[in-house]
Amino acid sequence: MHLPARLAGLAAALGLLVPGAVATIPPTDAHIQEAPIMTDSSQEHPGVQVVHLDEVREDRAAHGRPWQEFLRVPELFAGLYEIPAGGEDPQGPHDADEVYHVLSGRAVLMVEDEPHPVRAGSVIYVAKELDHRFVEITEDLSVLVFFATPPGDG
């Protein structure tokens, strides 16, 4: 499988690329809302940002939405996406390539009518403009999402 160079580099740096663990799949903008969370050290050193997922999760829940962005730089943005068991995923195609890393839960990621079962530890690449959403969410789903920033959106 071929990942775009900047996503492959990001995934490799994060230790997410494991042979056979990546499925080709794409993204939607329905759940994207800007709300970065950074520690004091990240503001002092703009080249490094430390994010604590428990704080991101609390902020996401406090705002009552499934998506909480926590990072935006010129080449990518990232966030936490959480859907309870039995919940619905309203997303559709995005205008950016995307990588999902499932932290916990079980679901099926439908991409262009093709099912891809996912669980904790799954890493999925979804190319821009492909119709996709999580369905059959049988366990609370918690997913890190990394988007390649479309040119001009950084």
JOHUQUI-V953144 format. One record per residue. PHI is phi in radians with two decimals (NA if undefined). D_FIRST is the distance of its C-alpha to the first C-alpha in Angstrom with 1 decimal. Layout:
{{PHI,D_FIRST} {PHI,D_FIRST}}
This chain:
{{NA,0.0} {-1.94,3.8} {-1.76,6.6} {-0.97,10.1} {-0.94,12.0} {-1.23,14.6} {-1.30,12.6} {-1.10,10.6} {-1.09,14.2} {-1.09,15.7} {-1.08,13.5} {-1.11,14.1} {-1.10,17.7} {-1.47,18.1} {1.26,16.8} {-1.62,14.4} {-1.51,11.2} {-2.16,11.9} {-0.86,9.9} {1.41,9.3} {-1.71,10.7} {-1.95,8.1} {-1.93,7.9} {-1.40,7.2} {-2.75,10.8} {-2.06,13.5} {-2.01,17.4} {-2.50,21.8} {-1.73,24.7} {-1.05,27.3} {-1.79,27.1} {-1.46,26.8} {-2.41,30.1} {-1.39,30.8} {-2.88,32.5} {-1.15,31.6} {-2.16,33.0} {-2.39,33.6} {-1.44,35.8} {-1.00,38.7} {-1.11,37.0} {-1.21,34.1} {-1.31,36.7} {-1.29,38.5} {-2.18,35.3} {-1.05,33.1} {-1.35,30.3} {-2.33,30.0} {-2.30,30.0} {-1.86,30.5} {-2.14,30.0} {-1.88,31.4} {-1.07,29.7} {-1.10,33.0} {-1.22,34.5} {-1.11,31.6} {-1.07,32.0} {-1.10,35.8} {-1.16,35.5} {-1.04,33.1} {-1.14,35.5} {-1.08,38.6} {-1.57,37.3} {1.13,36.5} {-2.26,33.0} {-1.36,29.6} {-1.96,27.9} {-2.39,29.1} {-1.27,27.6} {-2.29,28.3} {-2.63,26.7} {-2.57,26.6} {-2.29,26.2} {-0.96,25.5} {-1.68,21.7} {-2.83,20.9} {-2.44,22.8} {-2.49,22.5} {-2.83,24.4} {-1.92,25.2} {-2.13,24.9} {-2.30,27.0} {-2.35,28.1} {-1.24,30.7} {-0.94,30.5} {1.42,31.4} {-1.32,30.7} {-1.99,29.1} {-1.85,26.2} {-1.47,27.3} {-1.19,24.3} {-2.53,22.6} {-1.05,20.5} {-1.95,20.3} {-1.72,20.5} {-2.48,18.0} {-1.12,14.4} {-2.56,14.6} {-2.18,13.6} {-1.80,15.7} {-2.19,17.0} {-1.34,19.3} {-1.43,22.5} {-2.76,24.5} {1.80,25.0} {-2.45,23.5} {-2.88,22.4} {-2.08,20.2} {-1.68,17.9} {-1.54,18.5} {-2.22,16.1} {0.84,17.6} {1.20,19.6} {-1.92,16.9} {-1.41,17.7} {-2.33,15.5} {-1.08,17.9} {-2.31,17.8} {-2.68,20.2} {-0.88,21.2} {1.69,18.5} {-1.21,15.5} {-2.17,13.0} {-2.27,11.4} {-1.76,9.8} {-2.23,11.7} {-1.24,11.9} {-1.01,15.5} {1.26,18.0} {-1.52,16.4} {-1.26,19.2} {-2.76,18.6} {-2.97,21.0} {-1.47,21.7} {-2.32,24.1} {0.81,25.9} {-1.40,26.3} {-1.63,28.2} {-2.37,28.4} {-0.79,28.8} {-1.79,25.4} {-2.25,24.9} {-2.34,21.7} {-1.44,20.9} {-2.20,19.3} {-2.08,18.1} {-1.92,18.2} {-1.31,17.6} {-1.26,21.1} {-1.05,21.5} {-0.90,23.5} {1.54,27.1} {-1.81,26.7} {-1.23,26.8}}
